[in-house]
Amino acid sequence: MEKDIGEIELTESTSIKVRIDEYDGKPGLTIRKFITSERYTGFTKQGVRVPAEKWKDFKKLIDQADSELE
């Protein structure tokens, strides 16, 4: 199960992609850098995966950061 949620362009050749996927049979949210170049196109090792059971804790942190940035 892989479902792309969205993408944020950082530069002409680099973006951040967010997707829901499975790892070892467990669902979660993956946020990773994606590059497009002559030598390589695909995900880099830079990123984070949040297991589904930790999603609510992660979302609380994002909401807290959101209120700090406003």
C-alpha positions as CSV (number, residue, x, y, z in Angstrom):
1,M,0.0,0.0,0.0
2,E,1.5,3.3,-1.1
3,K,-0.5,6.5,-1.4
4,D,1.1,9.8,-2.3
5,I,-0.4,12.6,-0.2
6,G,1.5,15.6,-1.6
7,E,4.7,17.3,-2.5
8,I,6.5,20.6,-1.7
9,E,9.1,21.9,-4.2
10,L,12.2,23.1,-2.5
11,T,14.4,23.7,-5.6
12,E,14.1,22.9,-9.3
13,S,15.5,19.4,-8.7
14,T,14.5,18.7,-5.0
15,S,11.2,18.3,-3.3
16,I,9.7,16.8,-0.2
17,K,7.2,14.1,-0.7
18,V,4.7,12.8,1.8
19,R,3.1,9.4,1.5
20,I,1.3,6.7,3.4
21,D,3.0,3.4,3.1
22,E,3.8,0.1,4.8
23,Y,7.1,-1.0,6.3
24,D,7.4,-4.5,7.6
25,G,3.7,-4.8,7.2
26,K,2.9,-1.8,9.4
27,P,1.3,1.4,8.0
28,G,2.8,4.8,8.6
29,L,3.5,8.2,7.1
30,T,6.8,8.8,5.3
31,I,8.3,12.3,4.7
32,R,11.4,12.2,2.4
33,K,13.4,14.2,0.1
34,F,13.0,13.4,-3.6
35,I,15.6,14.5,-6.2
36,T,15.6,14.6,-10.0
37,S,19.0,14.8,-11.7
38,E,20.9,13.3,-14.6
39,R,22.6,10.7,-12.4
40,Y,19.7,9.8,-10.1
41,T,15.9,10.3,-9.8
42,G,14.2,9.1,-6.6
43,F,14.1,9.3,-2.9
44,T,17.1,10.1,-0.8
45,K,17.9,8.7,2.6
46,Q,17.0,12.0,4.2
47,G,13.6,11.8,5.8
48,V,11.5,10.4,8.5
49,R,8.8,7.7,8.9
50,V,6.1,8.0,11.5
51,P,4.4,4.7,12.4
52,A,0.6,4.9,12.4
53,E,0.4,4.3,16.2
54,K,2.5,7.5,16.8
55,W,0.6,9.6,14.3
56,K,-1.5,11.5,16.9
57,D,1.6,12.3,18.9
58,F,3.4,13.6,15.8
59,K,0.3,15.6,14.8
60,K,0.2,17.3,18.2
61,L,3.9,18.4,17.6
62,I,3.0,19.8,14.2
63,D,0.0,21.6,15.6
64,Q,2.2,23.1,18.3
65,A,4.8,24.2,15.8
66,D,2.0,25.7,13.6
67,S,0.8,27.9,16.5
68,E,4.4,29.0,17.2
69,L,5.0,30.0,13.6
70,E,1.8,32.1,13.2
